[in-house]
Amino acid sequence: MCVIYSLCLSLHYFSSRRSFGAQKEQIFMTKVKMSWHSMYKSSKFRHVYGKAGSREQCYEGIPITHSVHDNHFCAVNPKFLAVVTESAGGGAFLVIPLHKPGRIDPHHPKVCGHQGSVMDIRWSPFMDNIIASSSEDCTVRIWQIPDGGLRRNMTEALMILIGHSRRVGLIEWHPTCSGILLSAGYDCKILIWNLEEGVAVKMIDSHPDVILCMSFNTDGSLLATSCKDKKLRIIDPRSGKVLQEADCKSTRVNRVVFLGNLKRVLTTGVSRWNTRQIALWDQEDLSAPITEEEIDGLSGVLFPFYDADTHMLYLAGKVSHSPVKQSEACRTVGHLTVEMVSHPQGDGNIRYYEVSPEKPFLQFLMEFRSPAPQKGLGVMPKRGMDVSECEIFRFYKLVTLKGLVEPISMIVPRRSETYQEDIFPMTAGTESALSAAEWLSGIDRGPQLISLKEAYKRPNPAGLRASKRDRRTVKGIDLLENITPNTDKELLKMVFKQQDEIRKLKDELGEKDERIRQLELELKNLRNT
């Protein structure tokens, strides 16, 4: 009886252990399933990749400015590329027709009407031939570039806007009104210009320090600014009233951008631990950020670019010049005195995220890596995209050390012979939604939308059905037949083939030499007669 009782106890013990393990495994599987659902999200942009332009698509030999002002120094539209350059005796910038890449002539005509260095340039979103520039000479100038580009230096501006008492570091076009332009100077003031009359109609003086960045929302009814006093502000631009204000005591906010119609604002800056970070805010409540994320420990400014059509956010670093202390400016090594020179540092990477109104809010997708640090970035408007290649965003990267402007395309990897409406929705066109007088009177309208379907070019079926022989032959060389051999047999076969080709070439050369001798003899006979 004792033996039977002990066996029953053992069976009960093992069965209870087995049931407990099954319950534990079930709980673990439930947790894993829940975490998988919360962390990962299906997205049509998850496999977007960056593609740098080939050398034939780059613009070389450009004397890019060495200014340490934190700005892009580059602006682009479907017609022209504009780059701020180094120049003596005033500020200047180049305007290059977009369809003419390659090496730029050192004597290429420039826009050189400013008396001081150019600090910012912006193309009008409504007229591709109109560009605005701001300078250290305290003025903002409007220029009209002729079709085909400049043939001589341009010194006469279409309009000169005078109103700031110190240098003007930022300019911003209104997103839906062609006659409104904003400028921010080192006098801590923002001026709103009515370009239809050429006068300043409003001055916003709610900033006690230098304004670092400003951004309009989609319809231009709100203005977000970041300031050197570490505060983020949401302003009504027509009245100048500060609607919301965030005091970022523990962080330094550098750049700000509205996230389309999501009623969100994103800022980039530096945390209390001196690391670069981004923060997402509710534009109607700036008491605390919705979420914060640290990026890395580099020192360059982090520039945000938002694509409202795809809800994608791009973060790009910038070259930073590390200053050399005066005590370390010269260092003695043996009998030699070595002069220490500051070199540009920074990253050439572009991170991109997908933004959603719900958690996790910012979903990291991928990162485009490049060893060359970027001085600035120009962004092509959506109407300039190559729709047939599924290109959804394009940067123009300034590389100071090489004097190079390199295009970088963000592409959705798809194979289709039809227009992709899901990744190319209706986008802002070139038509102004309202006049300057209407906007100043309090009217708000969204941008006039257009479809990019007309710009789509269907792939050529004849080119797709080309023979393999045609596709692999370049200048008479068969690329597939000139592959490195893997075995001795393949090597011998290739050697015999090359010997036959050499023999044929020698025979052809001998025949041509004989033909040349015959022609020379005939020419000599003609001269004697």
C-alpha positions as CSV (number, residue, x, y, z in Angstrom):
1,M,0.0,0.0,0.0
2,C,2.9,2.4,0.8
3,V,4.5,1.8,-2.6
4,I,1.2,2.5,-4.4
5,Y,0.6,5.7,-2.3
6,S,4.1,7.0,-3.2
7,L,3.5,6.3,-6.9
8,C,0.3,8.3,-6.8
9,L,2.0,11.2,-5.1
10,S,4.8,11.2,-7.8
11,L,2.2,11.2,-10.6
12,H,0.3,14.1,-9.0
13,Y,3.5,16.1,-8.6
14,F,4.6,15.7,-12.2
15,S,1.2,16.4,-13.6
16,S,0.9,19.6,-11.6
17,R,4.4,20.7,-12.8
18,R,3.4,20.0,-16.4
19,S,0.2,22.1,-16.1
20,F,2.1,24.9,-14.5
21,G,4.7,24.9,-17.3
22,A,1.9,24.9,-19.9
23,Q,0.3,27.9,-18.2
24,K,3.6,29.7,-18.0
25,E,4.3,29.1,-21.7
26,Q,0.8,30.3,-22.6
27,I,1.3,33.5,-20.6
28,F,4.7,34.1,-22.3
29,M,3.3,33.5,-25.8
30,T,0.5,36.0,-25.0
31,K,3.1,38.6,-24.0
32,V,5.2,38.1,-27.1
33,K,2.1,38.4,-29.3
34,M,1.1,41.7,-27.6
35,S,4.6,43.2,-27.9
36,W,4.8,42.2,-31.6
37,H,1.5,43.9,-32.3
38,S,2.5,47.2,-30.5
39,M,6.0,47.5,-31.8
40,Y,5.7,46.7,-35.5
41,K,3.5,48.3,-38.0
42,S,2.9,47.6,-41.7
43,S,3.8,50.5,-43.9
44,K,4.2,51.1,-47.6
45,F,7.2,53.2,-46.9
46,R,9.1,50.8,-44.8
47,H,11.6,49.9,-47.6
48,V,12.2,53.4,-48.9
49,Y,15.9,53.8,-49.7
50,G,18.2,56.7,-50.6
51,K,20.0,56.8,-53.9
52,A,22.8,59.3,-54.5
53,G,23.1,60.7,-58.0
54,S,25.8,59.6,-60.4
55,R,28.7,61.9,-61.2
56,E,27.0,63.0,-64.4
57,Q,24.0,64.2,-62.3
58,C,26.1,66.2,-59.9
59,Y,27.1,69.9,-60.1
60,E,30.9,70.3,-59.6
61,G,33.3,73.2,-59.2
62,I,31.0,75.4,-57.0
63,P,32.7,77.7,-54.5
64,I,30.3,76.9,-51.7
65,T,30.2,79.5,-48.9
66,H,32.2,78.9,-45.7
67,S,29.7,80.8,-43.5
68,V,29.1,79.2,-40.1
69,H,25.5,80.5,-40.0
70,D,23.2,77.6,-39.4
71,N,21.2,77.6,-42.7
72,H,20.9,75.5,-45.9
73,F,22.6,77.9,-48.4
74,C,20.8,76.0,-51.1
75,A,17.3,76.3,-52.8
76,V,15.9,74.3,-55.7
77,N,12.8,74.1,-57.8
78,P,11.9,72.3,-61.1
79,K,13.8,75.0,-63.1
80,F,16.8,76.2,-61.2
81,L,19.3,75.3,-58.5
82,A,20.6,78.2,-56.4
83,V,23.7,78.0,-54.1
84,V,25.2,80.7,-51.9
85,T,28.9,81.1,-52.8
86,E,32.1,82.6,-51.4
87,S,32.7,86.1,-52.9
88,A,34.8,89.2,-52.1
89,G,33.2,92.6,-51.8
90,G,29.6,91.6,-51.0
91,G,27.4,88.6,-51.1
92,A,26.5,86.4,-54.1
93,F,24.8,83.2,-55.1
94,L,24.8,81.0,-58.2
95,V,21.7,80.2,-60.2
96,I,22.1,77.1,-62.4
97,P,19.5,75.6,-64.8
98,L,18.6,72.3,-63.3
99,H,19.0,70.4,-66.6
100,K,22.7,71.5,-66.9
101,P,24.7,69.4,-64.4
102,G,28.4,68.9,-64.6
103,R,31.4,71.1,-63.9
104,I,30.4,74.8,-63.5
105,D,32.5,77.5,-65.2
106,P,34.5,79.5,-62.6
107,H,33.3,82.6,-64.4
108,H,29.6,81.6,-64.3
109,P,27.3,84.6,-63.9
110,K,26.1,85.3,-60.3
111,V,23.4,87.2,-58.5
112,C,25.6,89.8,-56.7
113,G,23.6,92.8,-55.7
114,H,24.0,92.5,-51.9
115,Q,26.5,94.6,-50.0
116,G,27.1,91.9,-47.4
117,S,27.2,88.1,-47.3
118,V,24.0,86.3,-48.3
119,M,22.5,84.4,-45.3
120,D,19.4,82.8,-46.8
121,I,17.8,82.1,-50.2
122,R,14.2,80.9,-51.0
123,W,12.4,80.2,-54.3
124,S,8.8,81.3,-54.5
125,P,6.5,78.3,-54.3
126,F,4.3,79.9,-56.9
127,M,6.7,81.4,-59.5
128,D,9.7,79.4,-60.5
129,N,11.6,82.4,-61.7
130,I,11.3,84.5,-58.5
131,I,13.8,84.1,-55.6
132,A,14.2,86.0,-52.4
133,S,17.5,86.5,-50.6
134,S,18.5,88.0,-47.2
135,S,21.9,89.4,-46.3
136,E,24.2,90.9,-43.6
137,D,23.5,94.3,-45.3
138,C,20.1,94.3,-43.4
139,T,18.0,94.0,-46.6
140,V,15.8,91.4,-48.3
141,R,15.8,91.4,-52.1
142,I,13.5,89.9,-54.6
143,W,15.1,88.7,-57.9
144,Q,13.6,87.6,-61.2
145,I,15.7,85.0,-63.0
146,P,15.2,84.9,-66.8
147,D,14.3,81.6,-68.5
148,G,17.4,79.6,-69.4
149,G,19.5,81.1,-66.5
150,L,21.8,84.1,-66.2
151,R,24.0,85.3,-69.1
152,R,25.7,88.0,-67.1
153,N,26.0,89.1,-63.4
154,M,22.7,90.3,-62.0
155,T,23.0,93.4,-59.7
156,E,19.6,95.0,-60.1
157,A,16.9,93.5,-57.9
158,L,13.2,93.4,-58.7
159,M,12.5,94.7,-55.2
160,I,14.5,95.8,-52.2
161,L,12.9,95.5,-48.8
162,I,14.4,97.7,-46.1
163,G,13.2,97.5,-42.5
164,H,15.6,95.6,-40.3
165,S,18.3,97.3,-38.2
166,R,20.6,94.3,-38.1
167,R,21.5,91.4,-40.5
168,V,18.6,89.3,-41.8
169,G,19.2,85.6,-41.1
170,L,15.8,84.0,-42.2
171,I,13.2,84.4,-44.8
172,E,10.0,82.3,-45.3
173,W,7.3,82.4,-48.1
174,H,3.7,82.1,-47.1
175,P,2.5,78.6,-48.2
176,T,-0.8,79.7,-49.9
177,C,-0.4,83.4,-50.6
178,S,2.1,84.6,-53.2
179,G,2.2,88.1,-52.0
180,I,3.3,87.5,-48.4
181,L,6.9,87.0,-47.2
182,L,8.4,86.9,-43.7
183,S,11.9,87.9,-42.6
184,A,13.6,87.5,-39.3
185,G,16.7,89.5,-38.3
186,Y,19.2,89.7,-35.6
187,D,17.3,92.7,-34.2
188,C,14.9,90.0,-32.8
189,K,12.1,91.1,-35.0
190,I,9.9,89.4,-37.6
191,L,8.6,91.5,-40.4
192,I,5.7,90.6,-42.6
193,W,6.0,92.0,-46.1
194,N,3.2,92.7,-48.6
195,L,5.0,92.2,-51.9
196,E,2.1,93.4,-53.9
197,E,2.8,96.9,-52.4
198,G,6.5,96.4,-51.4
199,V,5.9,97.5,-47.7
200,A,6.1,95.9,-44.3
201,V,2.6,95.5,-42.9
202,K,3.3,93.9,-39.5
203,M,6.2,93.6,-37.0
204,I,6.3,90.8,-34.5
205,D,8.6,91.8,-31.5
206,S,7.7,89.1,-29.0
207,H,11.2,87.5,-29.0
208,P,13.8,88.8,-26.6
209,D,16.7,87.1,-28.4
210,V,17.7,85.9,-31.9
211,I,15.1,83.9,-33.8
212,L,16.6,80.5,-34.9
213,C,13.8,79.1,-37.0
214,M,10.2,79.8,-38.2
215,S,7.7,77.5,-39.8
216,F,4.1,78.1,-41.2
217,N,1.4,75.5,-40.8
218,T,-0.4,74.2,-43.9
219,D,-2.8,77.2,-44.5
220,G,-0.4,79.9,-43.1
221,S,-2.7,80.8,-40.2
222,L,-0.1,79.9,-37.5
223,L,3.6,80.5,-37.2
224,A,5.9,78.4,-35.0
225,T,9.3,79.9,-33.9
226,S,12.3,78.8,-31.9
227,C,14.4,81.3,-30.2
228,K,17.8,81.5,-28.5
229,D,16.0,82.1,-25.2
230,K,15.2,78.3,-25.3
231,K,11.5,78.9,-25.9
232,L,9.1,77.5,-28.5
233,R,6.2,79.7,-29.5
234,I,3.0,79.4,-31.6
235,I,2.1,82.8,-33.0
236,D,-0.8,84.3,-34.8
237,P,1.2,86.0,-37.6
238,R,-1.5,88.6,-38.4
239,S,-2.0,89.9,-34.9
240,G,1.5,89.0,-33.5
241,K,-0.1,87.4,-30.5
242,V,1.7,84.5,-28.8
243,L,-1.0,81.7,-28.6
244,Q,1.2,79.0,-27.0
245,E,4.6,79.1,-25.4
246,A,6.9,76.3,-24.1
247,D,9.8,77.1,-21.8
248,C,12.4,74.4,-22.6
249,K,14.8,75.0,-19.7
250,S,16.4,71.6,-19.8
251,T,16.8,71.5,-23.6
252,R,18.0,73.9,-26.3
253,V,15.5,74.0,-29.2
254,N,17.2,74.8,-32.5
255,R,14.7,73.9,-35.3
256,V,10.9,73.6,-35.5
257,V,8.5,72.4,-38.2
258,F,4.7,71.9,-38.4
259,L,3.6,68.4,-39.2
260,G,0.9,69.1,-41.8
261,N,-2.7,68.7,-40.7
262,L,-1.8,66.5,-37.7
263,K,-1.9,69.5,-35.3
264,R,1.6,68.5,-34.2
265,V,4.9,70.4,-34.0
266,L,8.3,68.8,-34.1
267,T,11.5,70.3,-32.7
268,T,15.1,69.4,-32.8
269,G,17.7,70.5,-30.3
270,V,20.2,69.4,-27.6
271,S,19.3,67.8,-24.3
272,R,20.7,68.5,-20.9
273,W,23.2,65.7,-21.5
274,N,24.5,67.4,-24.6
275,T,23.0,64.9,-27.0
276,R,20.9,65.7,-30.1
277,Q,17.2,65.0,-29.6
278,I,13.8,65.4,-31.2
279,A,10.5,66.3,-29.4
280,L,6.9,66.0,-30.6
281,W,4.4,68.6,-29.3
282,D,0.7,69.3,-29.4
283,Q,0.3,72.7,-31.1
284,E,-2.7,73.5,-28.8
285,D,-0.9,72.5,-25.6
286,L,2.9,73.2,-25.2
287,S,3.0,72.5,-21.5
288,A,5.0,69.3,-22.1
289,P,6.1,67.3,-25.1
290,I,4.1,64.3,-26.2
291,T,7.3,62.3,-26.7
292,E,11.1,62.8,-26.8
293,E,13.8,60.7,-28.5
294,E,17.6,61.1,-28.3
295,I,19.4,60.7,-31.6
296,D,23.1,60.7,-31.1
297,G,26.0,62.7,-29.4
298,L,27.2,64.7,-32.4
299,S,27.4,68.5,-32.3
300,G,26.0,69.6,-35.6
301,V,22.5,71.1,-35.9
302,L,19.8,68.6,-36.8
303,F,17.5,69.8,-39.6
304,P,13.9,68.4,-39.9
305,F,12.1,68.1,-43.2
306,Y,8.5,67.0,-43.3
307,D,6.6,65.6,-46.3
308,A,2.9,66.1,-45.7
309,D,1.9,63.9,-48.6
310,T,3.5,60.7,-47.3
311,H,3.7,61.7,-43.6
312,M,7.4,61.1,-43.6
313,L,9.9,63.0,-41.5
314,Y,13.6,63.3,-42.5
315,L,16.3,64.3,-40.1
316,A,19.6,65.5,-41.6
317,G,22.8,66.6,-39.8
318,K,25.0,69.5,-40.8
319,V,28.7,70.3,-40.8
320,S,29.9,71.9,-37.6
321,H,33.2,73.8,-37.3
322,S,34.9,73.0,-34.0
323,P,36.7,76.1,-32.9
324,V,40.3,75.9,-31.7
325,K,41.2,77.5,-28.4
326,Q,43.6,80.4,-28.5
327,S,46.0,78.6,-26.1
328,E,46.0,75.6,-28.6
329,A,46.2,77.7,-31.8
330,C,49.9,77.0,-32.1
331,R,51.7,73.9,-30.7
332,T,55.5,73.4,-30.7
333,V,56.7,70.0,-31.8
334,G,60.5,69.7,-31.5
335,H,61.9,72.7,-33.4
336,L,58.8,73.3,-35.4
337,T,55.7,75.4,-34.6
338,V,52.6,73.7,-35.9
339,E,49.5,76.0,-36.4
340,M,46.2,74.3,-35.4
341,V,43.4,74.8,-37.9
342,S,39.7,74.0,-37.3
343,H,38.3,71.4,-39.7
344,P,34.6,70.9,-40.5
345,Q,33.0,68.0,-38.7
346,G,29.5,66.6,-38.9
347,D,27.5,63.8,-40.4
348,G,26.3,63.2,-43.9
349,N,23.5,60.8,-42.8
350,I,19.7,61.3,-43.3
351,R,17.4,59.4,-41.0
352,Y,13.7,59.1,-41.9
353,Y,10.6,58.2,-39.9
354,E,6.9,57.7,-40.5
355,V,4.7,60.0,-38.4
356,S,1.3,58.8,-37.2
357,P,-1.3,60.5,-34.9
358,E,-1.3,57.5,-32.5
359,K,1.5,55.7,-30.7
360,P,4.3,55.2,-31.3
361,F,3.9,58.6,-33.2
362,L,7.4,58.3,-34.7
363,Q,8.3,55.0,-36.4
364,F,11.9,54.8,-37.5
365,L,12.2,53.4,-41.0
366,M,15.8,53.6,-42.2
367,E,19.0,55.7,-42.5
368,F,20.8,56.9,-45.6
369,R,24.5,56.9,-44.9
370,S,27.2,59.0,-46.5
371,P,30.9,59.6,-45.5
372,A,30.9,63.2,-46.8
373,P,29.4,65.7,-44.3
374,Q,26.8,68.1,-45.7
375,K,27.0,71.9,-45.5
376,G,23.3,72.3,-46.3
377,L,20.4,70.7,-48.1
378,G,18.0,71.9,-50.7
379,V,14.6,70.2,-51.2
380,M,12.8,69.8,-54.5
381,P,9.1,70.5,-54.4
382,K,6.8,67.5,-55.1
383,R,5.9,68.7,-58.6
384,G,9.6,68.1,-59.5
385,M,9.7,64.4,-58.6
386,D,10.4,61.6,-61.1
387,V,7.0,59.9,-60.6
388,S,7.8,57.0,-63.0
389,E,10.7,56.0,-60.7
390,C,8.5,56.2,-57.6
391,E,10.7,59.0,-56.2
392,I,8.9,60.6,-53.2
393,F,11.6,63.1,-52.0
394,R,14.8,64.6,-53.3
395,F,17.6,66.4,-51.6
396,Y,20.4,68.5,-53.1
397,K,23.4,68.0,-50.8
398,L,26.2,70.6,-50.5
399,V,29.7,69.1,-50.0
400,T,32.0,72.0,-49.2
401,L,35.4,70.1,-49.4
402,K,34.6,68.9,-52.9
403,G,32.7,72.0,-54.2
404,L,30.0,69.6,-55.1
405,V,26.2,69.5,-55.1
406,E,24.9,66.0,-55.1
407,P,21.2,64.9,-55.6
408,I,19.9,62.3,-53.3
409,S,16.6,60.6,-54.2
410,M,14.3,58.8,-51.8
411,I,12.6,55.9,-53.7
412,V,9.9,53.4,-53.0
413,P,11.0,50.1,-54.5
414,R,8.1,49.1,-56.7
415,R,7.8,47.5,-60.1
416,S,4.7,48.7,-61.9
417,E,3.7,50.1,-65.3
418,T,0.9,52.3,-63.8
419,Y,0.7,55.5,-61.8
420,Q,1.0,54.9,-58.1
421,E,-1.8,57.0,-56.6
422,D,-1.3,55.7,-53.0
423,I,2.2,57.2,-52.7
424,F,1.5,60.3,-54.9
425,P,-1.7,61.9,-53.6
426,M,-2.9,65.4,-54.6
427,T,-0.2,67.9,-53.7
428,A,0.3,71.7,-53.6
429,G,0.6,73.3,-57.0
430,T,1.8,76.7,-58.2
431,E,-1.5,78.6,-58.1
432,S,-1.9,81.0,-55.2
433,A,-5.0,80.4,-53.1
434,L,-5.6,84.0,-52.1
435,S,-4.2,87.5,-52.4
436,A,-2.2,89.4,-49.8
437,A,-5.2,91.7,-49.0
438,E,-7.4,88.7,-48.5
439,W,-5.0,87.0,-46.1
440,L,-4.4,90.2,-44.1
441,S,-8.1,90.7,-43.7
442,G,-8.3,87.3,-41.9
443,I,-9.2,84.8,-44.7
444,D,-7.5,81.4,-44.6
445,R,-7.4,78.9,-47.4
446,G,-5.5,75.7,-47.9
447,P,-3.1,75.2,-50.9
448,Q,-4.5,74.6,-54.4
449,L,-3.9,70.9,-55.0
450,I,-2.8,69.3,-58.3
451,S,-2.3,65.7,-59.4
452,L,1.1,64.4,-60.5
453,K,-0.4,61.9,-62.9
454,E,0.4,64.1,-65.9
455,A,4.1,64.0,-65.1
456,Y,4.0,60.2,-65.2
457,K,6.0,58.6,-68.1
458,R,5.0,55.1,-69.0
459,P,8.0,52.7,-69.5
460,N,8.7,51.9,-73.1
461,P,7.6,48.3,-73.8
462,A,10.0,48.0,-76.7
463,G,12.9,48.8,-74.4
464,L,11.7,46.2,-71.9
465,R,11.6,43.5,-74.6
466,A,15.1,44.2,-75.8
467,S,17.2,41.1,-76.4
468,K,19.8,40.0,-73.8
469,R,22.5,40.6,-76.3
470,D,21.5,44.3,-76.6
471,R,21.2,44.8,-72.9
472,R,24.6,43.4,-72.0
473,T,26.7,45.1,-74.8
474,V,28.3,48.4,-74.1
475,K,30.4,50.0,-76.9
476,G,30.8,46.6,-78.6
477,I,32.0,44.8,-75.4
478,D,30.0,41.9,-74.2
479,L,29.8,42.4,-70.4
480,L,28.4,38.9,-69.7
481,E,31.1,37.1,-71.7
482,N,34.0,39.0,-70.0
483,I,33.5,37.5,-66.6
484,T,36.3,36.3,-64.4
485,P,36.7,32.5,-65.0
486,N,36.2,30.2,-62.0
487,T,37.8,27.0,-63.3
488,D,40.9,26.0,-65.4
489,K,38.8,24.9,-68.2
490,E,37.0,28.3,-68.4
491,L,40.4,30.0,-68.2
492,L,41.8,28.0,-71.1
493,K,38.6,28.7,-73.1
494,M,38.9,32.4,-72.5
495,V,42.7,32.4,-73.4
496,F,42.0,30.6,-76.7
497,K,39.2,33.0,-77.5
498,Q,41.3,36.1,-76.8
499,Q,44.1,34.6,-79.0
500,D,41.6,34.2,-81.9
501,E,40.4,37.8,-81.4
502,I,44.1,39.1,-81.4
503,R,44.8,37.1,-84.6
504,K,41.7,38.6,-86.3
505,L,42.7,42.1,-85.2
506,K,46.2,41.6,-86.6
507,D,44.8,40.4,-89.9
508,E,42.5,43.4,-90.0
509,L,45.4,45.7,-89.2
510,G,47.6,44.1,-91.9
511,E,44.8,44.6,-94.5
512,K,44.4,48.2,-93.5
513,D,48.2,48.8,-93.8
514,E,48.2,47.2,-97.3
515,R,45.3,49.4,-98.3
516,I,47.1,52.5,-97.0
517,R,50.2,51.6,-99.0
518,Q,48.0,51.2,-102.2
519,L,46.4,54.6,-101.6
520,E,49.7,56.3,-101.1
521,L,51.1,54.7,-104.3
522,E,48.0,55.9,-106.2
523,L,48.4,59.4,-104.8
524,K,52.0,59.5,-105.8
525,N,51.2,58.4,-109.4
526,L,48.5,61.1,-109.6
527,R,51.0,63.8,-108.5
528,N,53.6,62.6,-111.1
529,T,51.1,62.8,-113.9
